[in-house]
Amino acid sequence: MIAPCGLDCSLCAYAQRKDRPCAGCCGPDDHKPEFCSRGCGIVLCRKRRENGYRFCDECPDFPCEDVMEKETRYADRYPLSESPIQNIRDIRKMGMDEFLMKERKKWSCPECGSPISVHSGTCSGCGKRYGRQNS
């Protein structure tokens, strides 16, 4: 569920749906939002696909315009911030298993333990809303 840009796709409300959840950027297009399957420059990146890069930081053009747009959007636009670039750094430094444990702890609702959506700040279990001031 970790996208090539470093985003944790499990934090998306589409992945948290009970009925027909999205399998993330690296999964099949079934149940993906339109943007993720047809509009994301990172998912569609020819250079990444042709060279078999698992993560964008393997590319000599990293960070490209698409990665920087996503970095800025996830830092500023949503109730809770996330940094794809920092996520890739953390994966490289601590390994995937430790990174995933850190993400699970960071994005679990303190009230019920369910995942919180990065896009809405809403817990998928109890519906509590979180934002920058109460995260």
Number of C-alpha atoms within 10 A of each C-alpha: 17 21 20 21 25 25 23 21 20 23 26 21 21 19 20 21 12 10 9 12 16 24 18 25 22 14 13 11 15 12 17 19 15 10 10 16 19 12 11 14 15 22 18 13 12 11 13 18 12 8 10 11 13 16 16 23 20 14 15 8 10 15 16 13 12 14 20 15 12 21 21 14 14 19 15 12 10 16 21 22 19 22 18 24 20 13 20 22 15 17 17 12 11 12 12 15 10 13 18 18 10 13 16 18 13 13 20 18 23 14 11 13 15 18 25 29 26 23 16 16 24 21 25 22 15 14 14 14 16 18 14 10 7 8 14
